Amino acid sequence: MLQNKTLNVPQHVAIIMDGNGRWAKQKGRMRIFGHKNGVRAVQEAVRYATKMGVRVLTLYAFSSENWNRPAKEVSALMLLFMQALEKQSHELHKNNIRLKIIGDRSRFSEKLQNKIKQVEKLTENNTALVLNVAANYGGRWDILQAAKKLAIAYDGGEVALDNVTEDDFQKYLVTENAPPVDLLIRTSGEQRLSNFLLWQAAYAELFFTDVLWPDFTEQVFHQAVINFQQRERRFGGS
C-alpha cells in the first residue's frame, strides 16, 4: 500500500526527468521515442503526488540549455509539448490540478504560447495540486529575472531595498508563492542540479536513482519519499 499521509510528506517535490534518450537507445530507437514514453512517467508522478497530498510538483521538462540539441530533436520536443497540453489539459482539470508553465516562453511559437495561456486559464482555480512544468527554464535565469523585476519595483517606488527579505524576493521568482523544495529527485544516475531551481532548492533533500525516466513509477517515487522521511532536516541548526 503506497499511501501513508500520516507520515511527513514533502510539500514541494521537484524532479529532473533524465534518461529518455538513453532509454530509447537501449531499445534501438530514436531519442524522441524515449521522450514520448516519458509522458507516461509524468502521469504516474502526478497521480502519486496527488494521492500523497504533495502541494506542489515541479518537473524539469526543457532547460534553457536544451536548445543546443539537434534542431530535429528540439522541433519534435516542441510538438510533443503541444500535443501533451492538448491531450492532458482536461484530465488535469477533471482531477482538480492546476498547471503552470514556468520559464522563459519568449522562444516558443505563438501557437504554443497561446495554448499554454489557455490551459493555465482552464486550471487556474484548481486546488488538489500545483503542477509546475519548467520549460525553457534555468535557475540562473530565474534569479536574474527576479532581480530585474525587483529593480523595476524599486524604481517605481513600490519597495524599499533595505526592507526586502528573502521571502519578498522569492515572490519575484517564477514559482512565486510556492513553498521551498523539500525533495529533489533526479533519475538516470546523474548527480547534479543542472541549473534547476537553484534558489528554491537551497535546503532540499536530494534523491538520486539509476532508474531512467520512462521507467519511473509510483514505487520509485514512494521510495524517494520514504528516504526523505527518514532524514533529519536541521536547516543549518545542530
FILOKE-777101 format. One record per residue: x, y, z of N, C-alpha, C in turn. Coordinates in nm, 3 decimals. Example, Ala and Ser with C-alpha at 12.3 -4.5 7.8 and 13.67 -1.06 7.14 Angstrom:
2
<atom <1.319, -0.569, 0.780>, <1.230, -0.450, 0.780>, <1.320, -0.330, 0.780>>;
<atom <1.285, -0.225, 0.708>, <1.367, -0.106, 0.714>, <1.290, 0.003, 0.787>>;
//
This chain:
238
<atom <0.085, -0.120, 0.000>, <0.000, 0.000, 0.000>, <0.088, 0.125, 0.000>>;
<atom <0.076, 0.209, -0.103>, <0.166, 0.323, -0.116>, <0.128, 0.439, -0.026>>;
<atom <-0.002, 0.459, -0.007>, <-0.043, 0.578, 0.065>, <-0.010, 0.571, 0.213>>;
<atom <0.043, 0.681, 0.266>, <0.065, 0.691, 0.409>, <0.077, 0.838, 0.443>>;
<atom <-0.036, 0.907, 0.453>, <-0.037, 1.050, 0.478>, <-0.013, 1.084, 0.624>>;
<atom <-0.001, 0.979, 0.708>, <0.025, 1.007, 0.849>, <0.170, 1.046, 0.869>>;
<atom <0.256, 1.013, 0.773>, <0.397, 1.047, 0.784>, <0.422, 1.185, 0.726>>;
<atom <0.543, 1.234, 0.745>, <0.581, 1.364, 0.694>, <0.592, 1.360, 0.542>>;
<atom <0.502, 1.426, 0.475>, <0.500, 1.427, 0.330>, <0.565, 1.556, 0.280>>;
<atom <0.662, 1.548, 0.188>, <0.722, 1.670, 0.132>, <0.615, 1.754, 0.063>>;
<atom <0.611, 1.882, 0.093>, <0.508, 1.969, 0.036>, <0.542, 2.014, -0.105>>;
<atom <0.670, 2.025, -0.136>, <0.712, 2.063, -0.271>, <0.818, 1.962, -0.317>>;
<atom <0.784, 1.889, -0.421>, <0.876, 1.792, -0.480>, <0.914, 1.840, -0.619>>;
<atom <1.043, 1.836, -0.650>, <1.092, 1.872, -0.782>, <1.162, 1.750, -0.843>>;
<atom <1.144, 1.732, -0.973>, <1.203, 1.615, -1.039>, <1.276, 1.657, -1.166>>;
<atom <1.403, 1.615, -1.176>, <1.477, 1.630, -1.300>, <1.456, 1.500, -1.377>>;
<atom <1.377, 1.509, -1.483>, <1.334, 1.391, -1.557>, <1.441, 1.356, -1.661>>;
<atom <1.536, 1.272, -1.623>, <1.653, 1.246, -1.705>, <1.655, 1.101, -1.751>>;
<atom <1.704, 1.079, -1.873>, <1.727, 0.942, -1.919>, <1.641, 0.898, -2.036>>;
<atom <1.558, 0.987, -2.092>, <1.474, 0.948, -2.205>, <1.556, 0.899, -2.324>>;
<atom <1.662, 0.974, -2.355>, <1.744, 0.938, -2.470>, <1.813, 0.804, -2.453>>;
<atom <1.869, 0.781, -2.334>, <1.939, 0.655, -2.308>, <1.842, 0.537, -2.309>>;
<atom <1.722, 0.561, -2.257>, <1.618, 0.457, -2.256>, <1.586, 0.415, -2.398>>;
<atom <1.570, 0.515, -2.487>, <1.538, 0.485, -2.627>, <1.655, 0.415, -2.695>>;
<atom <1.777, 0.458, -2.666>, <1.896, 0.398, -2.728>, <1.908, 0.252, -2.691>>;
<atom <1.877, 0.220, -2.565>, <1.882, 0.081, -2.520>, <1.788, -0.009, -2.600>>;
<atom <1.682, 0.054, -2.652>, <1.582, -0.021, -2.728>, <1.602, -0.006, -2.879>>;
<atom <1.713, 0.058, -2.917>, <1.743, 0.074, -3.058>, <1.651, 0.170, -3.129>>;
<atom <1.599, 0.268, -3.056>, <1.504, 0.363, -3.113>, <1.561, 0.504, -3.108>>;
<atom <1.492, 0.597, -3.178>, <1.531, 0.737, -3.178>, <1.501, 0.799, -3.042>>;
<atom <1.572, 0.909, -3.009>, <1.556, 0.975, -2.879>, <1.411, 1.019, -2.854>>;
<atom <1.341, 1.064, -2.958>, <1.205, 1.113, -2.939>, <1.113, 1.001, -2.889>>;
<atom <1.147, 0.875, -2.920>, <1.070, 0.762, -2.869>, <1.077, 0.759, -2.717>>;
<atom <1.193, 0.792, -2.663>, <1.207, 0.799, -2.517>, <1.128, 0.913, -2.459>>;
<atom <1.130, 1.028, -2.526>, <1.054, 1.144, -2.477>, <0.904, 1.114, -2.474>>;
<atom <0.856, 1.047, -2.579>, <0.713, 1.013, -2.584>, <0.675, 0.920, -2.470>>;
<atom <0.761, 0.823, -2.441>, <0.732, 0.729, -2.333>, <0.751, 0.793, -2.195>>;
<atom <0.826, 0.903, -2.192>, <0.841, 0.975, -2.066>, <0.712, 1.041, -2.020>>;
<atom <0.619, 1.064, -2.112>, <0.490, 1.125, -2.076>, <0.414, 1.036, -1.979>>;
<atom <0.423, 0.904, -1.999>, <0.355, 0.813, -1.906>, <0.410, 0.825, -1.765>>;
<atom <0.542, 0.842, -1.756>, <0.604, 0.858, -1.624>, <0.557, 0.986, -1.557>>;
<atom <0.536, 1.091, -1.636>, <0.481, 1.216, -1.581>, <0.344, 1.189, -1.521>>;
<atom <0.261, 1.114, -1.591>, <0.127, 1.082, -1.541>, <0.134, 1.006, -1.410>>;
<atom <0.227, 0.911, -1.399>, <0.243, 0.835, -1.275>, <0.287, 0.926, -1.160>>;
<atom <0.380, 1.017, -1.190>, <0.429, 1.107, -1.086>, <0.318, 1.198, -1.036>>;
<atom <0.236, 1.247, -1.127>, <0.126, 1.336, -1.089>, <0.024, 1.260, -1.005>>;
<atom <-0.008, 1.138, -1.045>, <-0.104, 1.058, -0.968>, <-0.054, 1.035, -0.825>>;
<atom <0.073, 0.997, -0.813>, <0.127, 0.968, -0.680>, <0.131, 1.094, -0.594>>;
<atom <0.177, 1.205, -0.651>, <0.186, 1.330, -0.575>, <0.049, 1.372, -0.524>>;
<atom <-0.052, 1.360, -0.608>, <-0.188, 1.397, -0.568>, <-0.237, 1.305, -0.457>>;
<atom <-0.212, 1.177, -0.473>, <-0.258, 1.077, -0.375>, <-0.192, 1.098, -0.239>>;
<atom <-0.066, 1.138, -0.238>, <0.007, 1.154, -0.113>, <-0.015, 1.289, -0.045>>;
<atom <-0.077, 1.384, -0.115>, <-0.101, 1.514, -0.054>, <0.012, 1.612, -0.073>>;
<atom <0.099, 1.589, -0.173>, <0.201, 1.688, -0.208>, <0.130, 1.813, -0.259>>;
<atom <0.175, 1.931, -0.218>, <0.110, 2.055, -0.261>, <0.158, 2.102, -0.397>>;
<atom <0.289, 2.090, -0.422>, <0.348, 2.139, -0.546>, <0.444, 2.034, -0.603>>;
<atom <0.427, 2.005, -0.733>, <0.518, 1.915, -0.804>, <0.576, 1.993, -0.921>>;
<atom <0.709, 2.007, -0.924>, <0.775, 2.083, -1.030>, <0.862, 1.989, -1.112>>;
<atom <0.834, 1.982, -1.242>, <0.903, 1.890, -1.332>, <0.991, 1.968, -1.429>>;
<atom <1.115, 1.924, -1.443>, <1.211, 1.988, -1.533>, <1.196, 1.925, -1.670>>;
<atom <1.124, 1.991, -1.760>, <1.092, 1.933, -1.889>, <1.190, 1.973, -1.998>>;
<atom <1.232, 2.100, -1.996>, <1.318, 2.151, -2.105>, <1.398, 2.268, -2.050>>;
<atom <1.529, 2.251, -2.042>, <1.612, 2.356, -1.985>, <1.647, 2.459, -2.091>>;
<atom <1.693, 2.575, -2.047>, <1.734, 2.679, -2.141>, <1.855, 2.634, -2.223>>;
<atom <1.930, 2.535, -2.173>, <2.044, 2.482, -2.247>, <2.004, 2.378, -2.351>>;
<atom <1.881, 2.325, -2.340>, <1.838, 2.219, -2.432>, <1.819, 2.266, -2.576>>;
<atom <1.817, 2.399, -2.597>, <1.810, 2.449, -2.734>, <1.934, 2.410, -2.814>>;
<atom <2.041, 2.372, -2.744>, <2.165, 2.334, -2.811>, <2.160, 2.193, -2.869>>;
<atom <2.051, 2.122, -2.844>, <2.036, 1.989, -2.901>, <2.008, 1.999, -3.051>>;
<atom <2.019, 1.888, -3.124>, <1.991, 1.892, -3.269>, <1.853, 1.952, -3.297>>;
<atom <1.845, 2.033, -3.402>, <1.721, 2.105, -3.435>, <1.603, 2.010, -3.453>>;
<atom <1.628, 1.892, -3.510>, <1.520, 1.795, -3.531>, <1.462, 1.748, -3.399>>;
<atom <1.550, 1.724, -3.302>, <1.502, 1.679, -3.170>, <1.425, 1.790, -3.100>>;
<atom <1.474, 1.913, -3.108>, <1.405, 2.026, -3.044>, <1.267, 2.045, -3.105>>;
<atom <1.257, 2.038, -3.237>, <1.128, 2.053, -3.305>, <1.031, 1.943, -3.261>>;
<atom <1.082, 1.821, -3.248>, <0.998, 1.709, -3.205>, <0.952, 1.729, -3.061>>;
<atom <1.039, 1.784, -2.977>, <1.003, 1.810, -2.837>, <0.895, 1.917, -2.827>>;
<atom <0.906, 2.022, -2.910>, <0.805, 2.128, -2.909>, <0.670, 2.073, -2.952>>;
<atom <0.670, 1.986, -3.053>, <0.545, 1.925, -3.099>, <0.487, 1.835, -2.990>>;
<atom <0.573, 1.759, -2.925>, <0.527, 1.671, -2.816>, <0.470, 1.752, -2.702>>;
<atom <0.531, 1.866, -2.672>, <0.484, 1.956, -2.567>, <0.343, 2.004, -2.601>>;
<atom <0.321, 2.046, -2.725>, <0.190, 2.093, -2.768>, <0.087, 1.980, -2.758>>;
<atom <0.122, 1.864, -2.804>, <0.030, 1.751, -2.801>, <-0.007, 1.712, -2.658>>;
<atom <0.092, 1.715, -2.568>, <0.067, 1.681, -2.428>, <-0.029, 1.781, -2.364>>;
<atom <-0.010, 1.909, -2.395>, <-0.101, 2.011, -2.342>, <-0.243, 1.986, -2.391>>;
<atom <-0.256, 1.956, -2.519>, <-0.389, 1.934, -2.577>, <-0.457, 1.810, -2.520>>;
<atom <-0.380, 1.704, -2.500>, <-0.437, 1.576, -2.456>, <-0.462, 1.571, -2.306>>;
<atom <-0.376, 1.636, -2.227>, <-0.381, 1.619, -2.082>, <-0.455, 1.729, -2.008>>;
<atom <-0.482, 1.841, -2.073>, <-0.537, 1.957, -2.002>, <-0.670, 1.926, -1.935>>;
<atom <-0.760, 1.860, -2.004>, <-0.892, 1.833, -1.945>, <-0.884, 1.727, -1.837>>;
<atom <-0.790, 1.633, -1.851>, <-0.770, 1.532, -1.747>, <-0.718, 1.598, -1.619>>;
<atom <-0.625, 1.691, -1.635>, <-0.575, 1.765, -1.519>, <-0.687, 1.845, -1.453>>;
<atom <-0.766, 1.910, -1.535>, <-0.875, 1.992, -1.482>, <-0.978, 1.905, -1.409>>;
<atom <-1.009, 1.789, -1.466>, <-1.105, 1.698, -1.403>, <-1.056, 1.652, -1.267>>;
<atom <-0.923, 1.640, -1.252>, <-0.865, 1.594, -1.126>, <-0.824, 1.709, -1.034>>;
<atom <-0.873, 1.831, -1.063>, <-0.853, 1.947, -0.976>, <-0.706, 1.986, -0.963>>;
<atom <-0.630, 1.969, -1.072>, <-0.487, 2.001, -1.072>, <-0.463, 2.129, -1.150>>;
<atom <-0.388, 2.218, -1.091>, <-0.353, 2.344, -1.157>, <-0.220, 2.329, -1.230>>;
<atom <-0.219, 2.363, -1.358>, <-0.097, 2.355, -1.438>, <-0.038, 2.493, -1.460>>;
<atom <0.092, 2.505, -1.433>, <0.164, 2.629, -1.459>, <0.292, 2.595, -1.537>>;
<atom <0.316, 2.668, -1.644>, <0.439, 2.651, -1.720>, <0.535, 2.761, -1.675>>;
<atom <0.647, 2.722, -1.617>, <0.741, 2.820, -1.564>, <0.867, 2.821, -1.651>>;
<atom <0.913, 2.939, -1.686>, <1.030, 2.953, -1.770>, <1.010, 3.069, -1.867>>;
<atom <1.106, 3.089, -1.952>, <1.102, 3.198, -2.050>, <1.027, 3.149, -2.174>>;
<atom <0.905, 3.197, -2.192>, <0.821, 3.149, -2.302>, <0.849, 3.220, -2.434>>;
<atom <0.934, 3.320, -2.433>, <0.951, 3.406, -2.550>, <1.003, 3.330, -2.672>>;
<atom <1.072, 3.219, -2.654>, <1.127, 3.144, -2.768>, <1.028, 3.043, -2.824>>;
<atom <0.915, 3.025, -2.757>, <0.814, 2.932, -2.807>, <0.733, 2.997, -2.919>>;
<atom <0.676, 2.916, -3.005>, <0.592, 2.967, -3.111>, <0.469, 3.036, -3.052>>;
<atom <0.409, 3.125, -3.129>, <0.289, 3.194, -3.082>, <0.177, 3.094, -3.053>>;
<atom <0.168, 2.992, -3.135>, <0.065, 2.889, -3.116>, <0.084, 2.818, -2.982>>;
<atom <0.209, 2.784, -2.950>, <0.236, 2.715, -2.824>, <0.212, 2.808, -2.706>>;
<atom <0.252, 2.933, -2.717>, <0.229, 3.029, -2.609>, <0.079, 3.046, -2.583>>;
<atom <0.000, 3.050, -2.687>, <-0.145, 3.065, -2.671>, <-0.206, 2.942, -2.606>>;
<atom <-0.155, 2.824, -2.642>, <-0.205, 2.700, -2.581>, <-0.171, 2.697, -2.432>>;
<atom <-0.051, 2.742, -2.396>, <-0.011, 2.749, -2.256>, <-0.107, 2.838, -2.177>>;
<atom <-0.134, 2.956, -2.231>, <-0.225, 3.050, -2.165>, <-0.364, 2.989, -2.148>>;
<atom <-0.409, 2.918, -2.251>, <-0.542, 2.856, -2.248>, <-0.552, 2.752, -2.137>>;
<atom <-0.451, 2.666, -2.127>, <-0.454, 2.559, -2.027>, <-0.438, 2.617, -1.886>>;
<atom <-0.352, 2.715, -1.870>, <-0.336, 2.777, -1.739>, <-0.465, 2.845, -1.695>>;
<atom <-0.535, 2.907, -1.788>, <-0.662, 2.972, -1.755>, <-0.766, 2.868, -1.714>>;
<atom <-0.770, 2.756, -1.787>, <-0.866, 2.650, -1.758>, <-0.849, 2.596, -1.617>>;
<atom <-0.724, 2.583, -1.570>, <-0.696, 2.513, -1.444>, <-0.662, 2.606, -1.328>>;
<atom <-0.670, 2.737, -1.347>, <-0.614, 2.832, -1.250>, <-0.678, 2.826, -1.112>>;
<atom <-0.800, 2.778, -1.101>, <-0.867, 2.774, -0.970>, <-0.863, 2.637, -0.905>>;
<atom <-0.791, 2.542, -0.965>, <-0.784, 2.407, -0.909>, <-0.690, 2.402, -0.788>>;
<atom <-0.721, 2.312, -0.695>, <-0.654, 2.318, -0.565>, <-0.591, 2.187, -0.517>>;
<atom <-0.610, 2.076, -0.588>, <-0.558, 1.949, -0.538>, <-0.406, 1.944, -0.545>>;
<atom <-0.348, 2.004, -0.650>, <-0.203, 2.001, -0.670>, <-0.167, 2.112, -0.768>>;
<atom <-0.055, 2.180, -0.741>, <0.002, 2.271, -0.840>, <0.110, 2.195, -0.915>>;
<atom <0.092, 2.180, -1.045>, <0.190, 2.112, -1.129>, <0.265, 2.217, -1.210>>;
<atom <0.390, 2.241, -1.171>, <0.477, 2.332, -1.245>, <0.557, 2.252, -1.347>>;
<atom <0.549, 2.291, -1.473>, <0.633, 2.230, -1.575>, <0.735, 2.335, -1.618>>;
<atom <0.862, 2.308, -1.588>, <0.969, 2.403, -1.619>, <1.013, 2.380, -1.763>>;
<atom <0.984, 2.479, -1.849>, <1.014, 2.468, -1.992>, <1.088, 2.593, -2.036>>;
<atom <1.200, 2.575, -2.103>, <1.295, 2.683, -2.131>, <1.327, 2.756, -2.001>>;
<atom <1.363, 2.675, -1.903>, <1.389, 2.726, -1.767>, <1.536, 2.705, -1.731>>;
<atom <1.590, 2.799, -1.657>, <1.722, 2.786, -1.596>, <1.721, 2.857, -1.462>>;
<atom <1.783, 2.799, -1.363>, <1.784, 2.858, -1.229>, <1.849, 2.995, -1.225>>;
<atom <1.960, 3.012, -1.298>, <2.027, 3.142, -1.300>, <1.939, 3.246, -1.369>>;
<atom <1.875, 3.205, -1.479>, <1.782, 3.295, -1.547>, <1.670, 3.338, -1.452>>;
<atom <1.618, 3.245, -1.375>, <1.509, 3.274, -1.283>, <1.549, 3.379, -1.180>>;
<atom <1.667, 3.362, -1.121>, <1.715, 3.458, -1.021>, <1.739, 3.594, -1.086>>;
<atom <1.794, 3.593, -1.206>, <1.821, 3.719, -1.276>, <1.692, 3.793, -1.311>>;
<atom <1.593, 3.721, -1.363>, <1.469, 3.789, -1.399>, <1.396, 3.840, -1.275>>;
<atom <1.411, 3.769, -1.162>, <1.352, 3.816, -1.036>, <1.420, 3.944, -0.990>>;
<atom <1.553, 3.949, -1.002>, <1.627, 4.070, -0.963>, <1.586, 4.189, -1.049>>;
<atom <1.564, 4.164, -1.178>, <1.521, 4.272, -1.268>, <1.383, 4.324, -1.229>>;
<atom <1.292, 4.233, -1.195>, <1.158, 4.273, -1.152>, <1.165, 4.355, -1.023>>;
<atom <1.253, 4.312, -0.932>, <1.270, 4.385, -0.807>, <1.324, 4.525, -0.834>>;
<atom <1.419, 4.537, -0.927>, <1.476, 4.667, -0.963>, <1.369, 4.760, -1.020>>;
<atom <1.282, 4.704, -1.103>, <1.172, 4.783, -1.160>, <1.078, 4.830, -1.050>>;
<atom <1.049, 4.741, -0.957>, <0.961, 4.777, -0.846>, <1.024, 4.886, -0.760>>;
<atom <1.156, 4.878, -0.743>, <1.228, 4.980, -0.666>, <1.224, 5.114, -0.738>>;
<atom <1.248, 5.111, -0.870>, <1.244, 5.236, -0.947>, <1.106, 5.300, -0.942>>;
<atom <1.004, 5.218, -0.932>, <0.868, 5.269, -0.927>, <0.822, 5.307, -0.787>>;
<atom <0.914, 5.296, -0.690>, <0.878, 5.333, -0.554>, <0.790, 5.233, -0.483>>;
<atom <0.782, 5.109, -0.537>, <0.694, 5.008, -0.477>, <0.759, 4.937, -0.359>>;
<atom <0.894, 4.934, -0.358>, <0.965, 4.866, -0.249>, <1.083, 4.950, -0.204>>;
<atom <1.120, 4.933, -0.077>, <1.242, 4.993, -0.024>, <1.343, 4.880, -0.005>>;
<atom <1.459, 4.891, -0.069>, <1.554, 4.780, -0.070>, <1.596, 4.736, 0.069>>;
<atom <1.607, 4.828, 0.162>, <1.651, 4.794, 0.297>, <1.553, 4.699, 0.365>>;
<atom <1.429, 4.699, 0.318>, <1.326, 4.617, 0.382>, <1.298, 4.486, 0.309>>;
<atom <1.366, 4.463, 0.198>, <1.341, 4.342, 0.119>, <1.400, 4.220, 0.190>>;
<atom <1.318, 4.120, 0.212>, <1.362, 3.995, 0.275>, <1.372, 3.884, 0.170>>;
<atom <1.424, 3.770, 0.211>, <1.430, 3.656, 0.119>, <1.289, 3.616, 0.075>>;
<atom <1.193, 3.623, 0.168>, <1.055, 3.590, 0.133>, <1.001, 3.687, 0.030>>;
<atom <1.036, 3.815, 0.044>, <0.993, 3.914, -0.055>, <1.052, 3.883, -0.192>>;
<atom <1.180, 3.853, -0.195>, <1.247, 3.825, -0.322>, <1.189, 3.702, -0.390>>;
<atom <1.154, 3.602, -0.310>, <1.102, 3.477, -0.364>, <0.976, 3.500, -0.446>>;
<atom <0.898, 3.602, -0.412>, <0.773, 3.629, -0.483>, <0.797, 3.672, -0.627>>;
<atom <0.920, 3.714, -0.659>, <0.951, 3.756, -0.796>, <1.002, 3.639, -0.881>>;
<atom <1.028, 3.524, -0.817>, <1.068, 3.405, -0.891>, <0.947, 3.347, -0.964>>;
<atom <0.971, 3.264, -1.064>, <0.858, 3.212, -1.141>, <0.772, 3.116, -1.059>>;
<atom <0.826, 3.062, -0.951>, <0.746, 2.976, -0.865>, <0.663, 3.057, -0.765>>;
<atom <0.687, 3.186, -0.758>, <0.609, 3.281, -0.677>, <0.595, 3.235, -0.533>>;
<atom <0.472, 3.206, -0.491>, <0.447, 3.178, -0.350>, <0.455, 3.029, -0.314>>;
<atom <0.509, 2.948, -0.402>, <0.523, 2.806, -0.371>, <0.620, 2.787, -0.255>>;
<atom <0.599, 2.686, -0.172>, <0.694, 2.659, -0.063>, <0.828, 2.616, -0.120>>;
<atom <0.936, 2.629, -0.042>, <1.067, 2.583, -0.090>, <1.062, 2.435, -0.125>>;
<atom <1.151, 2.391, -0.210>, <1.157, 2.250, -0.246>, <1.204, 2.168, -0.126>>;
<atom <1.125, 2.068, -0.088>, <1.162, 1.977, 0.020>, <1.245, 1.860, -0.032>>;
<atom <1.203, 1.806, -0.146>, <1.265, 1.686, -0.201>, <1.291, 1.707, -0.349>>;
<atom <1.416, 1.687, -0.391>, <1.451, 1.696, -0.532>, <1.500, 1.559, -0.579>>;
<atom <1.435, 1.505, -0.680>, <1.465, 1.373, -0.733>, <1.529, 1.388, -0.870>>;
<atom <1.633, 1.312, -0.897>, <1.689, 1.306, -1.032>, <1.702, 1.161, -1.074>>;
<atom <1.653, 1.130, -1.192>, <1.660, 0.995, -1.244>, <1.784, 0.978, -1.332>>;
<atom <1.812, 0.856, -1.371>, <1.915, 0.815, -1.468>, <2.056, 0.803, -1.410>>;
<atom <2.074, 0.824, -1.280>, <2.204, 0.805, -1.219>, <2.293, 0.928, -1.214>>;
<atom <2.255, 1.033, -1.285>, <2.333, 1.157, -1.278>, <2.310, 1.225, -1.143>>;
<atom <2.412, 1.295, -1.091>, <2.403, 1.353, -0.958>, <2.446, 1.500, -0.962>>;
<atom <2.363, 1.582, -1.025>, <2.386, 1.727, -1.030>, <2.253, 1.797, -1.048>>;
<atom <2.250, 1.929, -1.019>, <2.127, 2.006, -1.026>, <2.096, 2.057, -1.166>>;
<atom <2.198, 2.069, -1.251>, <2.178, 2.114, -1.389>, <2.098, 2.244, -1.398>>;
<atom <2.132, 2.340, -1.311>, <2.073, 2.474, -1.319>, <1.922, 2.472, -1.295>>;
<atom <1.878, 2.388, -1.205>, <1.735, 2.372, -1.178>, <1.700, 2.424, -1.039>>;
<atom <1.613, 2.521, -1.031>, <1.557, 2.571, -0.904>, <1.667, 2.599, -0.801>>;
<atom <1.768, 2.674, -0.841>, <1.884, 2.697, -0.756>, <1.848, 2.768, -0.626>>;
<atom <1.757, 2.865, -0.633>, <1.714, 2.935, -0.512>, <1.618, 2.848, -0.432>>;
<atom <1.520, 2.792, -0.499>, <1.412, 2.720, -0.431>, <1.459, 2.591, -0.364>>;
<atom <1.567, 2.533, -0.416>, <1.614, 2.403, -0.364>, <1.733, 2.417, -0.270>>;
<atom <1.750, 2.535, -0.212>, <1.868, 2.561, -0.128>, <1.883, 2.459, -0.015>>;
<atom <1.772, 2.414, 0.044>, <1.778, 2.317, 0.152>, <1.701, 2.190, 0.119>>;
<atom <1.687, 2.162, -0.008>, <1.616, 2.040, -0.049>, <1.696, 1.916, -0.014>>;
<atom <1.625, 1.810, 0.019>, <1.687, 1.678, 0.031>, <1.698, 1.621, -0.110>>;
<atom <1.813, 1.565, -0.144>, <1.838, 1.517, -0.279>, <1.828, 1.364, -0.283>>;
<atom <1.760, 1.315, -0.387>, <1.746, 1.170, -0.404>, <1.779, 1.135, -0.548>>;
<atom <1.883, 1.052, -0.566>, <1.926, 1.013, -0.700>, <1.896, 0.865, -0.721>>;
<atom <1.842, 0.832, -0.837>, <1.812, 0.694, -0.870>, <1.866, 0.662, -1.009>>;
<atom <1.909, 0.538, -1.029>, <1.959, 0.493, -1.159>, <1.846, 0.468, -1.259>>;
<atom <1.723, 0.466, -1.212>, <1.608, 0.442, -1.300>, <1.601, 0.551, -1.407>>;
<atom <1.587, 0.510, -1.533>, <1.570, 0.606, -1.642>, <1.426, 0.658, -1.641>>;
<atom <1.406, 0.783, -1.681>, <1.277, 0.846, -1.660>, <1.158, 0.767, -1.714>>;
<atom <1.161, 0.710, -1.835>, <1.042, 0.636, -1.880>, <1.006, 0.518, -1.792>>;
<atom <1.099, 0.469, -1.711>, <1.072, 0.358, -1.619>, <1.035, 0.406, -1.479>>;
<atom <1.021, 0.537, -1.460>, <0.986, 0.592, -1.330>, <0.841, 0.555, -1.297>>;
<atom <0.819, 0.500, -1.180>, <0.686, 0.454, -1.139>, <0.649, 0.512, -1.003>>;
<atom <0.527, 0.487, -0.962>, <0.484, 0.528, -0.828>, <0.572, 0.463, -0.722>>;
<atom <0.617, 0.341, -0.746>, <0.701, 0.270, -0.648>, <0.834, 0.342, -0.629>>;
<atom <0.892, 0.390, -0.739>, <1.019, 0.463, -0.728>, <0.997, 0.596, -0.656>>;
<atom <0.889, 0.663, -0.689>, <0.854, 0.790, -0.622>, <0.836, 0.764, -0.472>>;
<atom <0.766, 0.656, -0.440>, <0.742, 0.623, -0.299>, <0.873, 0.596, -0.226>>;
<atom <0.966, 0.529, -0.292>, <1.097, 0.502, -0.232>, <1.167, 0.634, -0.198>>;
<atom <1.155, 0.733, -0.288>, <1.217, 0.863, -0.263>, <1.153, 0.933, -0.144>>;
<atom <1.021, 0.922, -0.132>, <0.951, 0.985, -0.020>, <0.988, 0.918, 0.112>>;
<atom <0.994, 0.786, 0.113>, <1.033, 0.714, 0.234>, <1.175, 0.755, 0.275>>;
<atom <1.265, 0.767, 0.178>, <1.401, 0.809, 0.205>, <1.400, 0.949, 0.266>>;
<atom <1.318, 1.038, 0.213>, <1.304, 1.174, 0.266>, <1.256, 1.171, 0.410>>;
<atom <1.160, 1.087, 0.438>, <1.100, 1.082, 0.572>, <1.198, 1.030, 0.677>>;
<atom <1.300, 0.961, 0.633>, <1.398, 0.904, 0.726>, <1.514, 0.999, 0.755>>;
<atom <1.515, 1.114, 0.689>, <1.625, 1.209, 0.709>, <1.590, 1.311, 0.817>>;
<atom <1.694, 1.358, 0.884>, <1.675, 1.462, 0.985>, <1.713, 1.596, 0.921>>;
<atom <1.615, 1.684, 0.912>, <1.637, 1.813, 0.846>, <1.662, 1.920, 0.952>>;
<atom <1.783, 1.977, 0.954>, <1.819, 2.071, 1.058>, <1.831, 2.215, 1.006>>;
<atom <1.834, 2.234, 0.873>, <1.839, 2.367, 0.814>, <1.952, 2.453, 0.874>>;
<atom <2.066, 2.391, 0.892>, <2.181, 2.463, 0.945>, <2.194, 2.462, 1.095>>;
<atom <2.089, 2.413, 1.165>, <2.096, 2.406, 1.311>, <2.167, 2.279, 1.355>>;
<atom <2.181, 2.264, 1.486>, <2.251, 2.146, 1.539>, <2.151, 2.040, 1.582>>;
//
